[in-house]
């Protein structure tokens, strides 16, 4: 069955992957849109290290956001996306340069507001961080929607 929509267009090359996802080394491992679940691999690069010698938390937060968003986006109808409106991250242990695996699932999908959760681990399976997010389903390129530039719903 062919899937349609923003997420699927990106996977099939009909829409380019965002530069931030490219920079993070975003690579789909597995997705189950019927369950609202996804697994993504990332590349924690040396350029992501903070002065303490570990991956800076903002990069880990971005990886988690870039996992939870697609978990929900894979379930949406064409013409819609779900920008994050709130993100909470819990850092469990420091992360080092290398492969990271993140998983996320949709906890609740309402008509306009959704809740997701995620976790990211290193290549050895050690839990690095967990996160929860609130996302708002919005039409693409509409006032208040993703890529509209105005940031306000009308």
N, CA, C and O atoms as a GROMACS GRO file, in nm:
protein
  616
    1UNK      N    1   0.084  -0.119   0.000
    1UNK     CA    2   0.000   0.000   0.000
    1UNK      C    3   0.088   0.125   0.000
    1UNK      O    4   0.176   0.140   0.085
    2UNK      N    5   0.066   0.212  -0.093
    2UNK     CA    6   0.143   0.335  -0.102
    2UNK      C    7   0.089   0.436  -0.001
    2UNK      O    8  -0.031   0.462   0.004
    3UNK      N    9   0.178   0.491   0.079
    3UNK     CA   10   0.141   0.592   0.177
    3UNK      C   11   0.162   0.729   0.116
    3UNK      O   12   0.251   0.748   0.033
    4UNK      N   13   0.079   0.825   0.157
    4UNK     CA   14   0.091   0.961   0.108
    4UNK      C   15   0.098   1.057   0.225
    4UNK      O   16   0.052   1.028   0.335
    5UNK      N   17   0.157   1.173   0.198
    5UNK     CA   18   0.169   1.278   0.299
    5UNK      C   19   0.312   1.323   0.313
    5UNK      O   20   0.404   1.266   0.253
    6UNK      N   21   0.332   1.426   0.392
    6UNK     CA   22   0.461   1.492   0.412
    6UNK      C   23   0.572   1.392   0.444
    6UNK      O   24   0.675   1.389   0.377
    7UNK      N   25   0.552   1.311   0.546
    7UNK     CA   26   0.653   1.214   0.590
    7UNK      C   27   0.687   1.115   0.479
    7UNK      O   28   0.804   1.090   0.451
    8UNK      N   29   0.585   1.060   0.416
    8UNK     CA   30   0.606   0.960   0.313
    8UNK      C   31   0.670   1.020   0.188
    8UNK      O   32   0.750   0.955   0.121
    9UNK      N   33   0.635   1.145   0.157
    9UNK     CA   34   0.698   1.214   0.044
    9UNK      C   35   0.847   1.229   0.067
    9UNK      O   36   0.926   1.215  -0.027
   10UNK      N   37   0.888   1.258   0.191
   10UNK     CA   38   1.030   1.271   0.222
   10UNK      C   39   1.100   1.136   0.207
   10UNK      O   40   1.209   1.129   0.149
   11UNK      N   41   1.039   1.030   0.257
   11UNK     CA   42   1.101   0.898   0.246
   11UNK      C   43   1.117   0.853   0.103
   11UNK      O   44   1.216   0.789   0.068
   12UNK      N   45   1.019   0.888   0.018
   12UNK     CA   46   1.023   0.847  -0.122
   12UNK      C   47   1.101   0.943  -0.211
   12UNK      O   48   1.108   0.922  -0.332
   13UNK      N   49   1.159   1.049  -0.153
   13UNK     CA   50   1.238   1.143  -0.230
   13UNK      C   51   1.156   1.246  -0.306
   13UNK      O   52   1.211   1.320  -0.387
   14UNK      N   53   1.025   1.254  -0.281
   14UNK     CA   54   0.941   1.355  -0.347
   14UNK      C   55   0.950   1.489  -0.276
   14UNK      O   56   0.906   1.591  -0.331
   15UNK      N   57   1.005   1.491  -0.157
   15UNK     CA   58   1.027   1.613  -0.078
   15UNK      C   59   1.165   1.597  -0.014
   15UNK      O   60   1.198   1.489   0.035
   16UNK      N   61   1.246   1.703  -0.014
   16UNK     CA   62   1.380   1.689   0.043
   16UNK      C   63   1.377   1.676   0.195
   16UNK      O   64   1.288   1.730   0.262
   17UNK      N   65   1.474   1.604   0.247
   17UNK     CA   66   1.491   1.596   0.392
   17UNK      C   67   1.544   1.731   0.438
   17UNK      O   68   1.623   1.795   0.368
   18UNK      N   69   1.502   1.774   0.554
   18UNK     CA   70   1.548   1.902   0.608
   18UNK      C   71   1.696   1.900   0.640
   18UNK      O   72   1.750   1.796   0.680
   19UNK      N   73   1.765   2.014   0.625
   19UNK     CA   74   1.907   2.021   0.656
   19UNK      C   75   1.940   1.981   0.800
   19UNK      O   76   2.045   1.922   0.826
   20UNK      N   77   1.850   2.012   0.894
   20UNK     CA   78   1.879   1.974   1.034
   20UNK      C   79   1.880   1.821   1.048
   20UNK      O   80   1.967   1.767   1.116
   21UNK      N   81   1.786   1.752   0.984
   21UNK     CA   82   1.785   1.606   0.990
   21UNK      C   83   1.908   1.549   0.921
   21UNK      O   84   1.967   1.451   0.969
   22UNK      N   85   1.948   1.607   0.810
   22UNK     CA   86   2.069   1.562   0.742
   22UNK      C   87   2.190   1.579   0.834
   22UNK      O   88   2.274   1.489   0.843
   23UNK      N   89   2.199   1.693   0.901
   23UNK     CA   90   2.311   1.720   0.990
   23UNK      C   91   2.316   1.620   1.105
   23UNK      O   92   2.424   1.582   1.151
   24UNK      N   93   2.201   1.576   1.152
   24UNK     CA   94   2.194   1.480   1.262
   24UNK      C   95   2.217   1.336   1.216
   24UNK      O   96   2.229   1.246   1.298
   25UNK      N   97   2.224   1.315   1.085
   25UNK     CA   98   2.243   1.180   1.031
   25UNK      C   99   2.118   1.096   1.039
   25UNK      O  100   2.126   0.973   1.053
   26UNK      N  101   2.001   1.160   1.030
   26UNK     CA  102   1.871   1.093   1.041
   26UNK      C  103   1.860   0.982   0.938
   26UNK      O  104   1.879   1.004   0.819
   27UNK      N  105   1.829   0.860   0.987
   27UNK     CA  106   1.810   0.746   0.897
   27UNK      C  107   1.700   0.657   0.954
   27UNK      O  108   1.711   0.609   1.067
   28UNK      N  109   1.596   0.636   0.876
   28UNK     CA  110   1.486   0.551   0.919
   28UNK      C  111   1.533   0.407   0.933
   28UNK      O  112   1.599   0.353   0.844
   29UNK      N  113   1.499   0.346   1.047
   29UNK     CA  114   1.527   0.204   1.070
   29UNK      C  115   1.399   0.125   1.052
   29UNK      O  116   1.397   0.023   0.982
   30UNK      N  117   1.291   0.172   1.115
   30UNK     CA  118   1.164   0.100   1.109
   30UNK      C  119   1.052   0.195   1.145
   30UNK      O  120   1.070   0.285   1.227
   31UNK      N  121   0.936   0.176   1.082
   31UNK     CA  122   0.818   0.258   1.114
   31UNK      C  123   0.693   0.171   1.104
   31UNK      O  124   0.680   0.088   1.014
   32UNK      N  125   0.601   0.192   1.198
   32UNK     CA  126   0.472   0.126   1.194
   32UNK      C  127   0.366   0.235   1.214
   32UNK      O  128   0.330   0.266   1.328
   33UNK      N  129   0.315   0.293   1.104
   33UNK     CA  130   0.220   0.403   1.117
   33UNK      C  131   0.088   0.362   1.182
   33UNK      O  132   0.020   0.445   1.242
   34UNK      N  133   0.051   0.236   1.170
   34UNK     CA  134  -0.073   0.191   1.232
   34UNK      C  135  -0.064   0.193   1.385
   34UNK      O  136  -0.164   0.213   1.454
   35UNK      N  137   0.055   0.172   1.436
   35UNK     CA  138   0.078   0.177   1.580
   35UNK      C  139   0.132   0.313   1.625
   35UNK      O  140   0.143   0.338   1.745
   36UNK      N  141   0.166   0.402   1.530
   36UNK     CA  142   0.224   0.532   1.564
   36UNK      C  143   0.360   0.515   1.630
   36UNK      O  144   0.389   0.580   1.730
   37UNK      N  145   0.443   0.429   1.572
   37UNK     CA  146   0.574   0.396   1.630
   37UNK      C  147   0.682   0.406   1.524
   37UNK      O  148   0.660   0.378   1.406
   38UNK      N  149   0.803   0.449   1.569
   38UNK     CA  150   0.914   0.466   1.475
   38UNK      C  151   1.047   0.442   1.546
   38UNK      O  152   1.058   0.463   1.667
   39UNK      N  153   1.146   0.398   1.469
   39UNK     CA  154   1.284   0.386   1.518
   39UNK      C  155   1.374   0.456   1.416
   39UNK      O  156   1.366   0.429   1.296
   40UNK      N  157   1.459   0.545   1.466
   40UNK     CA  158   1.549   0.624   1.381
   40UNK      C  159   1.692   0.607   1.431
   40UNK      O  160   1.716   0.598   1.551
   41UNK      N  161   1.787   0.603   1.338
   41UNK     CA  162   1.928   0.604   1.374
   41UNK      C  163   1.984   0.742   1.347
   41UNK      O  164   1.951   0.805   1.246
   42UNK      N  165   2.070   0.790   1.437
   42UNK     CA  166   2.137   0.918   1.422
   42UNK      C  167   2.287   0.899   1.434
   42UNK      O  168   2.334   0.797   1.483
   43UNK      N  169   2.361   0.999   1.388
   43UNK     CA  170   2.506   0.999   1.396
   43UNK      C  171   2.550   1.115   1.484
   43UNK      O  172   2.550   1.230   1.440
   44UNK      N  173   2.586   1.086   1.609
   44UNK     CA  174   2.635   1.189   1.701
   44UNK      C  175   2.781   1.219   1.663
   44UNK      O  176   2.871   1.141   1.693
   45UNK      N  177   2.801   1.332   1.598
   45UNK     CA  178   2.930   1.368   1.539
   45UNK      C  179   3.021   1.440   1.637
   45UNK      O  180   2.973   1.496   1.736
   46UNK      N  181   3.151   1.440   1.612
   46UNK     CA  182   3.244   1.514   1.698
   46UNK      C  183   3.209   1.663   1.708
   46UNK      O  184   3.238   1.727   1.809
   47UNK      N  185   3.146   1.718   1.604
   47UNK     CA  186   3.106   1.860   1.606
   47UNK      C  187   2.996   1.887   1.709
   47UNK      O  188   2.967   2.003   1.738
   48UNK      N  189   2.935   1.783   1.763
   48UNK     CA  190   2.826   1.798   1.860
   48UNK      C  191   2.876   1.799   2.005
   48UNK      O  192   2.796   1.812   2.098
   49UNK      N  193   3.006   1.784   2.025
   49UNK     CA  194   3.062   1.775   2.161
   49UNK      C  195   3.064   1.912   2.228
   49UNK      O  196   3.096   2.014   2.166
   50UNK      N  197   3.029   1.912   2.356
   50UNK     CA  198   3.036   2.035   2.436
   50UNK      C  199   3.172   2.043   2.508
   50UNK      O  200   3.252   1.951   2.494
   51UNK      N  201   3.199   2.150   2.584
   51UNK     CA  202   3.329   2.161   2.652
   51UNK      C  203   3.359   2.048   2.750
   51UNK      O  204   3.476   2.025   2.783
   52UNK      N  205   3.258   1.976   2.798
   52UNK     CA  206   3.280   1.864   2.890
   52UNK      C  207   3.320   1.736   2.816
   52UNK      O  208   3.352   1.635   2.879
   53UNK      N  209   3.319   1.741   2.682
   53UNK     CA  210   3.363   1.626   2.604
   53UNK      C  211   3.254   1.525   2.570
   53UNK      O  212   3.283   1.414   2.525
   54UNK      N  213   3.127   1.562   2.591
   54UNK     CA  214   3.015   1.474   2.558
   54UNK      C  215   2.920   1.548   2.464
   54UNK      O  216   2.933   1.668   2.443
   55UNK      N  217   2.825   1.475   2.407
   55UNK     CA  218   2.731   1.535   2.313
   55UNK      C  219   2.645   1.638   2.386
   55UNK      O  220   2.585   1.608   2.489
   56UNK      N  221   2.638   1.758   2.334
   56UNK     CA  222   2.560   1.867   2.393
   56UNK      C  223   2.412   1.830   2.392
   56UNK      O  224   2.362   1.774   2.294
   57UNK      N  225   2.343   1.861   2.501
   57UNK     CA  226   2.205   1.820   2.519
   57UNK      C  227   2.109   1.871   2.413
   57UNK      O  228   2.009   1.806   2.384
   58UNK      N  229   2.138   1.985   2.354
   58UNK     CA  230   2.051   2.037   2.249
   58UNK      C  231   2.047   1.946   2.128
   58UNK      O  232   1.943   1.933   2.064
   59UNK      N  233   2.158   1.881   2.096
   59UNK     CA  234   2.159   1.787   1.984
   59UNK      C  235   2.076   1.663   2.017
   59UNK      O  236   2.004   1.612   1.931
   60UNK      N  237   2.086   1.616   2.141
   60UNK     CA  238   2.005   1.501   2.182
   60UNK      C  239   1.857   1.538   2.179
   60UNK      O  240   1.773   1.458   2.137
   61UNK      N  241   1.824   1.659   2.222
   61UNK     CA  242   1.685   1.707   2.218
   61UNK      C  243   1.636   1.712   2.073
   61UNK      O  244   1.523   1.673   2.044
   62UNK      N  245   1.721   1.761   1.984
   62UNK     CA  246   1.683   1.768   1.842
   62UNK      C  247   1.661   1.629   1.786
   62UNK      O  248   1.568   1.608   1.707
   63UNK      N  249   1.745   1.533   1.824
   63UNK     CA  250   1.727   1.395   1.777
   63UNK      C  251   1.593   1.338   1.826
   63UNK      O  252   1.521   1.273   1.751
   64UNK      N  253   1.562   1.363   1.952
   64UNK     CA  254   1.435   1.314   2.006
   64UNK      C  255   1.316   1.381   1.936
   64UNK      O  256   1.218   1.314   1.903
   65UNK      N  257   1.325   1.511   1.912
   65UNK     CA  258   1.218   1.582   1.841
   65UNK      C  259   1.205   1.529   1.698
   65UNK      O  260   1.094   1.517   1.645
   66UNK      N  261   1.319   1.498   1.635
   66UNK     CA  262   1.320   1.447   1.498
   66UNK      C  263   1.279   1.300   1.492
   66UNK      O  264   1.276   1.241   1.384
   67UNK      N  265   1.247   1.241   1.605
   67UNK     CA  266   1.193   1.106   1.610
   67UNK      C  267   1.046   1.110   1.647
   67UNK      O  268   0.964   1.043   1.583
   68UNK      N  269   1.011   1.188   1.749
   68UNK     CA  270   0.872   1.196   1.791
   68UNK      C  271   0.784   1.260   1.684
   68UNK      O  272   0.672   1.216   1.660
   69UNK      N  273   0.835   1.365   1.618
   69UNK     CA  274   0.758   1.429   1.510
   69UNK      C  275   0.722   1.332   1.400
   69UNK      O  276   0.605   1.324   1.363
   70UNK      N  277   0.819   1.258   1.344
   70UNK     CA  278   0.786   1.163   1.240
   70UNK      C  279   0.697   1.047   1.285
   70UNK      O  280   0.621   0.993   1.205
   71UNK      N  281   0.706   1.007   1.413
   71UNK     CA  282   0.616   0.902   1.462
   71UNK      C  283   0.471   0.945   1.441
   71UNK      O  284   0.387   0.864   1.402
   72UNK      N  285   0.443   1.072   1.468
   72UNK     CA  286   0.308   1.125   1.447
   72UNK      C  287   0.284   1.157   1.300
   72UNK      O  288   0.177   1.126   1.247
   73UNK      N  289   0.381   1.219   1.234
   73UNK     CA  290   0.364   1.259   1.093
   73UNK      C  291   0.330   1.139   1.004
   73UNK      O  292   0.256   1.153   0.907
   74UNK      N  293   0.383   1.022   1.037
   74UNK     CA  294   0.356   0.902   0.957
   74UNK      C  295   0.209   0.862   0.963
   74UNK      O  296   0.163   0.784   0.879
   75UNK      N  297   0.135   0.913   1.060
   75UNK     CA  298  -0.006   0.877   1.077
   75UNK      C  299  -0.102   0.980   1.017
   75UNK      O  300  -0.222   0.958   1.014
   76UNK      N  301  -0.048   1.094   0.970
   76UNK     CA  302  -0.133   1.204   0.927
   76UNK      C  303  -0.180   1.192   0.781
   76UNK      O  304  -0.116   1.127   0.699
   77UNK      N  305  -0.292   1.256   0.753
   77UNK     CA  306  -0.342   1.265   0.616
   77UNK      C  307  -0.253   1.358   0.535
   77UNK      O  308  -0.185   1.444   0.591
   78UNK      N  309  -0.251   1.341   0.401
   78UNK     CA  310  -0.176   1.433   0.317
   78UNK      C  311  -0.219   1.578   0.342
   78UNK      O  312  -0.337   1.605   0.365
   79UNK      N  313  -0.122   1.669   0.336
   79UNK     CA  314  -0.150   1.811   0.354
   79UNK      C  315  -0.140   1.858   0.498
   79UNK      O  316  -0.164   1.976   0.526
   80UNK      N  317  -0.104   1.768   0.590
   80UNK     CA  318  -0.094   1.804   0.731
   80UNK      C  319   0.042   1.766   0.787
   80UNK      O  320   0.106   1.672   0.741
   81UNK      N  321   0.084   1.841   0.887
   81UNK     CA  322   0.203   1.811   0.964
   81UNK      C  323   0.170   1.844   1.108
   81UNK      O  324   0.061   1.895   1.137
   82UNK      N  325   0.260   1.815   1.199
   82UNK     CA  326   0.232   1.837   1.341
   82UNK      C  327   0.354   1.898   1.409
   82UNK      O  328   0.437   1.827   1.466
   83UNK      N  329   0.366   2.030   1.405
   83UNK     CA  330   0.479   2.096   1.471
   83UNK      C  331   0.472   2.076   1.622
   83UNK      O  332   0.364   2.069   1.682
   84UNK      N  333   0.589   2.066   1.682
   84UNK     CA  334   0.601   2.051   1.827
   84UNK      C  335   0.570   2.184   1.892
   84UNK      O  336   0.624   2.287   1.854
   85UNK      N  337   0.483   2.181   1.992
   85UNK     CA  338   0.451   2.304   2.066
   85UNK      C  339   0.505   2.298   2.209
   85UNK      O  340   0.508   2.399   2.279
   86UNK      N  341   0.549   2.179   2.252
   86UNK     CA  342   0.612   2.166   2.384
   86UNK      C  343   0.698   2.041   2.381
   86UNK      O  344   0.659   1.938   2.325
   87UNK      N  345   0.817   2.052   2.442
   87UNK     CA  346   0.912   1.941   2.445
   87UNK      C  347   0.980   1.937   2.581
   87UNK      O  348   1.031   2.039   2.628
   88UNK      N  349   0.980   1.822   2.645
   88UNK     CA  350   1.047   1.804   2.773
   88UNK      C  351   1.143   1.687   2.759
   88UNK      O  352   1.105   1.578   2.716
   89UNK      N  353   1.270   1.710   2.795
   89UNK     CA  354   1.373   1.608   2.783
   89UNK      C  355   1.432   1.579   2.921
   89UNK      O  356   1.459   1.671   2.998
   90UNK      N  357   1.451   1.452   2.950
   90UNK     CA  358   1.520   1.407   3.072
   90UNK      C  359   1.650   1.342   3.030
   90UNK      O  360   1.650   1.241   2.958
   91UNK      N  361   1.762   1.398   3.073
   91UNK     CA  362   1.893   1.343   3.039
   91UNK      C  363   1.933   1.242   3.146
   91UNK      O  364   1.938   1.274   3.265
   92UNK      N  365   1.961   1.119   3.103
   92UNK     CA  366   1.990   1.010   3.194
   92UNK      C  367   2.140   0.992   3.214
   92UNK      O  368   2.188   0.978   3.327
   93UNK      N  369   2.214   0.992   3.104
   93UNK     CA  370   2.360   0.976   3.111
   93UNK      C  371   2.423   1.048   2.993
   93UNK      O  372   2.356   1.074   2.893
   94UNK      N  373   2.552   1.080   3.003
   94UNK     CA  374   2.619   1.150   2.893
   94UNK      C  375   2.626   1.061   2.768
   94UNK      O  376   2.634   0.939   2.777
   95UNK      N  377   2.624   1.125   2.654
   95UNK     CA  378   2.635   1.055   2.526
   95UNK      C  379   2.770   1.085   2.464
   95UNK      O  380   2.820   1.197   2.474
   96UNK      N  381   2.827   0.986   2.400
   96UNK     CA  382   2.954   1.001   2.331
   96UNK      C  383   2.931   1.000   2.181
   96UNK      O  384   2.822   0.966   2.134
   97UNK      N  385   3.033   1.036   2.107
   97UNK     CA  386   3.028   1.034   1.961
   97UNK      C  387   2.997   0.893   1.913
   97UNK      O  388   3.051   0.795   1.966
   98UNK      N  389   2.910   0.882   1.814
   98UNK     CA  390   2.879   0.752   1.755
   98UNK      C  391   2.732   0.738   1.722
   98UNK      O  392   2.656   0.835   1.724
   99UNK      N  393   2.694   0.617   1.691
   99UNK     CA  394   2.558   0.586   1.651
   99UNK      C  395   2.464   0.598   1.771
   99UNK      O  396   2.498   0.555   1.882
  100UNK      N  397   2.347   0.657   1.747
  100UNK     CA  398   2.242   0.668   1.847
  100UNK      C  399   2.115   0.611   1.784
  100UNK      O  400   2.090   0.630   1.665
  101UNK      N  401   2.036   0.542   1.866
  101UNK     CA  402   1.909   0.487   1.819
  101UNK      C  403   1.797   0.548   1.903
  101UNK      O  404   1.799   0.542   2.026
  102UNK      N  405   1.700   0.607   1.834
  102UNK     CA  406   1.586   0.668   1.903
  102UNK      C  407   1.459   0.597   1.860
  102UNK      O  408   1.443   0.557   1.745
  103UNK      N  409   1.368   0.582   1.956
  103UNK     CA  410   1.236   0.526   1.930
  103UNK      C  411   1.132   0.622   1.985
  103UNK      O  412   1.156   0.689   2.085
  104UNK      N  413   1.018   0.627   1.920
  104UNK     CA  414   0.910   0.713   1.967
  104UNK      C  415   0.776   0.649   1.932
  104UNK      O  416   0.766   0.569   1.840
  105UNK      N  417   0.675   0.689   2.009
  105UNK     CA  418   0.541   0.644   1.978
  105UNK      C  419   0.441   0.754   2.012
  105UNK      O  420   0.466   0.841   2.095
  106UNK      N  421   0.328   0.745   1.945
  106UNK     CA  422   0.217   0.836   1.970
  106UNK      C  423   0.141   0.782   2.091
  106UNK      O  424   0.092   0.670   2.089
  107UNK      N  425   0.131   0.863   2.195
  107UNK     CA  426   0.060   0.825   2.318
  107UNK      C  427  -0.089   0.852   2.302
  107UNK      O  428  -0.172   0.770   2.341
  108UNK      N  429  -0.122   0.968   2.244
  108UNK     CA  430  -0.262   1.006   2.221
  108UNK      C  431  -0.268   1.097   2.100
  108UNK      O  432  -0.191   1.192   2.089
  109UNK      N  433  -0.361   1.068   2.011
  109UNK     CA  434  -0.381   1.151   1.891
  109UNK      C  435  -0.523   1.204   1.893
  109UNK      O  436  -0.618   1.130   1.869
  110UNK      N  437  -0.537   1.333   1.923
  110UNK     CA  438  -0.667   1.397   1.918
  110UNK      C  439  -0.690   1.459   1.782
  110UNK      O  440  -0.613   1.435   1.688
  111UNK      N  441  -0.794   1.538   1.769
  111UNK     CA  442  -0.824   1.605   1.641
  111UNK      C  443  -0.720   1.710   1.607
  111UNK      O  444  -0.686   1.728   1.490
  112UNK      N  445  -0.668   1.783   1.709
  112UNK     CA  446  -0.570   1.887   1.682
  112UNK      C  447  -0.447   1.881   1.771
  112UNK      O  448  -0.342   1.931   1.733
  113UNK      N  449  -0.457   1.820   1.888
  113UNK     CA  450  -0.344   1.811   1.981
  113UNK      C  451  -0.309   1.665   2.003
  113UNK      O  452  -0.397   1.581   2.022
  114UNK      N  453  -0.178   1.636   2.000
  114UNK     CA  454  -0.130   1.499   2.016
  114UNK      C  455  -0.016   1.496   2.116
  114UNK      O  456   0.052   1.596   2.139
  115UNK      N  457   0.005   1.379   2.174
  115UNK     CA  458   0.112   1.359   2.271
  115UNK      C  459   0.197   1.241   2.226
  115UNK      O  460   0.146   1.136   2.188
  116UNK      N  461   0.329   1.261   2.230
  116UNK     CA  462   0.423   1.156   2.191
  116UNK      C  463   0.527   1.140   2.301
  116UNK      O  464   0.546   1.227   2.385
  117UNK      N  465   0.595   1.025   2.298
  117UNK     CA  466   0.705   1.002   2.390
  117UNK      C  467   0.818   0.935   2.314
  117UNK      O  468   0.794   0.865   2.215
  118UNK      N  469   0.941   0.957   2.360
  118UNK     CA  470   1.055   0.898   2.293
  118UNK      C  471   1.168   0.869   2.388
  118UNK      O  472   1.170   0.912   2.503
  119UNK      N  473   1.263   0.794   2.336
  119UNK     CA  474   1.383   0.759   2.412
  119UNK      C  475   1.498   0.744   2.314
  119UNK      O  476   1.478   0.705   2.199
  120UNK      N  477   1.618   0.774   2.360
  120UNK     CA  478   1.735   0.760   2.275
  120UNK      C  479   1.842   0.684   2.353
  120UNK      O  480   1.865   0.710   2.471
  121UNK      N  481   1.907   0.591   2.283
  121UNK     CA  482   2.010   0.506   2.343
  121UNK      C  483   2.135   0.509   2.256
  121UNK      O  484   2.129   0.542   2.138
  122UNK      N  485   2.248   0.474   2.316
  122UNK     CA  486   2.371   0.465   2.238
  122UNK      C  487   2.376   0.329   2.169
  122UNK      O  488   2.284   0.248   2.183
  123UNK      N  489   2.483   0.304   2.094
  123UNK     CA  490   2.494   0.182   2.015
  123UNK      C  491   2.496   0.056   2.103
  123UNK      O  492   2.460  -0.052   2.056
  124UNK      N  493   2.537   0.070   2.228
  124UNK     CA  494   2.541  -0.044   2.320
  124UNK      C  495   2.407  -0.066   2.391
  124UNK      O  496   2.393  -0.159   2.470
  125UNK      N  497   2.309   0.020   2.362
  125UNK     CA  498   2.178   0.005   2.423
  125UNK      C  499   2.160   0.076   2.556
  125UNK      O  500   2.057   0.060   2.621
  126UNK      N  501   2.258   0.157   2.597
  126UNK     CA  502   2.244   0.235   2.720
  126UNK      C  503   2.150   0.352   2.699
  126UNK      O  504   2.168   0.430   2.606
  127UNK      N  505   2.050   0.364   2.785
  127UNK     CA  506   1.955   0.475   2.775
  127UNK      C  507   2.026   0.607   2.802
  127UNK      O  508   2.093   0.622   2.905
  128UNK      N  509   2.013   0.700   2.710
  128UNK     CA  510   2.077   0.832   2.720
  128UNK      C  511   1.978   0.938   2.767
  128UNK      O  512   2.009   1.016   2.856
  129UNK      N  513   1.859   0.940   2.706
  129UNK     CA  514   1.761   1.042   2.741
  129UNK      C  515   1.621   0.995   2.703
  129UNK      O  516   1.604   0.908   2.617
  130UNK      N  517   1.522   1.053   2.769
  130UNK     CA  518   1.382   1.030   2.736
  130UNK      C  519   1.317   1.165   2.711
  130UNK      O  520   1.370   1.269   2.752
  131UNK      N  521   1.203   1.163   2.645
  131UNK     CA  522   1.134   1.290   2.617
  131UNK      C  523   0.985   1.267   2.600
  131UNK      O  524   0.940   1.156   2.570
  132UNK      N  525   0.911   1.374   2.621
  132UNK     CA  526   0.770   1.379   2.586
  132UNK      C  527   0.748   1.507   2.507
  132UNK      O  528   0.821   1.605   2.523
  133UNK      N  529   0.647   1.505   2.423
  133UNK     CA  530   0.617   1.623   2.342
  133UNK      C  531   0.467   1.636   2.323
  133UNK      O  532   0.392   1.539   2.325
  134UNK      N  533   0.428   1.762   2.303
  134UNK     CA  534   0.292   1.796   2.262
  134UNK      C  535   0.304   1.853   2.122
  134UNK      O  536   0.388   1.939   2.096
  135UNK      N  537   0.218   1.807   2.031
  135UNK     CA  538   0.221   1.853   1.893
  135UNK      C  539   0.081   1.893   1.850
  135UNK      O  540  -0.019   1.841   1.900
  136UNK      N  541   0.077   1.988   1.756
  136UNK     CA  542  -0.049   2.039   1.706
  136UNK      C  543  -0.063   2.004   1.559
  136UNK      O  544   0.022   2.040   1.478
  137UNK      N  545  -0.168   1.934   1.525
  137UNK     CA  546  -0.192   1.901   1.384
  137UNK      C  547  -0.235   2.028   1.312
  137UNK      O  548  -0.328   2.097   1.354
  138UNK      N  549  -0.166   2.058   1.203
  138UNK     CA  550  -0.193   2.182   1.129
  138UNK      C  551  -0.176   2.156   0.979
  138UNK      O  552  -0.095   2.074   0.938
  139UNK      N  553  -0.254   2.228   0.897
  139UNK     CA  554  -0.236   2.215   0.753
  139UNK      C  555  -0.102   2.274   0.709
  139UNK      O  556  -0.056   2.373   0.765
  140UNK      N  557  -0.041   2.212   0.610
  140UNK     CA  558   0.086   2.260   0.557
  140UNK      C  559   0.066   2.391   0.482
  140UNK      O  560  -0.034   2.409   0.413
  141UNK      N  561   0.161   2.482   0.498
  141UNK     CA  562   0.164   2.608   0.425
  141UNK      C  563   0.034   2.689   0.436
  141UNK      O  564  -0.006   2.755   0.341
  142UNK      N  565  -0.029   2.682   0.550
  142UNK     CA  566  -0.147   2.762   0.579
  142UNK      C  567  -0.112   2.856   0.694
  142UNK      O  568  -0.018   2.829   0.768
  143UNK      N  569  -0.184   2.964   0.710
  143UNK     CA  570  -0.156   3.051   0.825
  143UNK      C  571  -0.158   2.969   0.954
  143UNK      O  572  -0.254   2.898   0.984
  144UNK      N  573  -0.049   2.980   1.028
  144UNK     CA  574  -0.038   2.905   1.154
  144UNK      C  575   0.013   2.764   1.137
  144UNK      O  576   0.039   2.696   1.236
  145UNK      N  577   0.026   2.719   1.013
  145UNK     CA  578   0.076   2.583   0.988
  145UNK      C  579   0.226   2.584   0.966
  145UNK      O  580   0.286   2.690   0.959
  146UNK      N  581   0.287   2.467   0.954
  146UNK     CA  582   0.430   2.458   0.928
  146UNK      C  583   0.467   2.534   0.802
  146UNK      O  584   0.393   2.532   0.704
  147UNK      N  585   0.578   2.600   0.805
  147UNK     CA  586   0.634   2.673   0.691
  147UNK      C  587   0.555   2.797   0.655
  147UNK      O  588   0.578   2.856   0.550
  148UNK      N  589   0.461   2.839   0.739
  148UNK     CA  590   0.384   2.960   0.707
  148UNK      C  591   0.459   3.085   0.746
  148UNK      O  592   0.442   3.191   0.685
  149UNK      N  593   0.544   3.073   0.848
  149UNK     CA  594   0.623   3.187   0.891
  149UNK      C  595   0.556   3.281   0.988
  149UNK      O  596   0.624   3.366   1.045
  150UNK      N  597   0.426   3.269   1.011
  150UNK     CA  598   0.363   3.364   1.102
  150UNK      C  599   0.347   3.310   1.244
  150UNK      O  600   0.330   3.387   1.339
  151UNK      N  601   0.352   3.178   1.260
  151UNK     CA  602   0.349   3.120   1.393
  151UNK      C  603   0.216   3.134   1.468
  151UNK      O  604   0.208   3.096   1.585
  152UNK      N  605   0.114   3.188   1.405
  152UNK     CA  606  -0.014   3.205   1.473
  152UNK      C  607  -0.124   3.136   1.395
  152UNK      O  608  -0.131   3.143   1.272
  153UNK      N  609  -0.209   3.069   1.470
  153UNK     CA  610  -0.326   3.008   1.407
  153UNK      C  611  -0.430   3.118   1.381
  153UNK      O  612  -0.443   3.211   1.461
  154UNK      N  613  -0.502   3.107   1.274
  154UNK     CA  614  -0.604   3.208   1.240
  154UNK      C  615  -0.738   3.141   1.230
  154UNK      O  616  -0.838   3.207   1.202
   0.00000   0.00000   0.00000
